[in-house]
Amino acid sequence: MPDAAAPLEDWLDKTETVQDLITPFPLAALAATLERPDPRGLVPPLWHWMYFLPVTPMSEVGPDGHARRGGFLPPVPLPRRMWAGGRLTFHAPLREGERATRTSTIAHIEDKTGRSGRLVFVTVQHRYAVDGETRIEEEHDIVYRDASPPSAAAAAGSAQRPAPAPQGEAWSRTVHPDPVLLFRYSALTFNSHRIHYDHPYVTGEESYPGLIVHGPLIATLLVDLVHRQLPDARLRGFAFRAMRPCFAGNALTVCGKPGSEGEIALWTRDHEGNLGMQATATVE
């Protein structure tokens, strides 16, 4: 492992391997949370995020609820960390009762300065396999940023010029993420990041207007829309990018529009008509 004071580039190509047993309870619990049928032992696309979870002792948790810097991920010296997006290829589903292996590699680190200050982007490649057979390939983008002053952070949450969400969707479904939904998803993914459940923290320390809906949960709702509309389709690929936070208590509409060659454009529209997440699904 590189020294904590080493340049961030020294973390490139660092690899770790984690094993997990695909147990039934997370599948039943997320199905109940999303009002979906029992997946009958198969792990639906993106539900694998409930497995291979780091179990961090309380003594190693930072003030934001995340694990302290270091370990597998590089010790980026910036206080804010968010899931920015990802790209996934699904070869075959994981199944209940299997012992699966996830091999993760730090593939890319980019340090740059934007309008909101310093930003560091880290891309992690994951390979999920059972007995050497690759089931899922994933690239996971993480963004770290400076702590904005309260006025600037509040603007990022509510007044920064947002992009309007596209119109003309063929499919749509409006959900109302509330603190109970966020709590359940945090519990199922062992995510103790305080922005998802601690209202005084997220509004006082990070200056957002409310609890932030998990990016992976929103991505899961977009894929869920595809399965509601095309229950017999097989998802082969999914790419998503978080554009703007969504806050608990506000209506969130997930939208989809099928295109050619099995591609489906997906996006979210918040209660003010703003674009929150863009995605593309490929089905067969």
Disulfide bonds with the S-S distance in Angstrom:
none
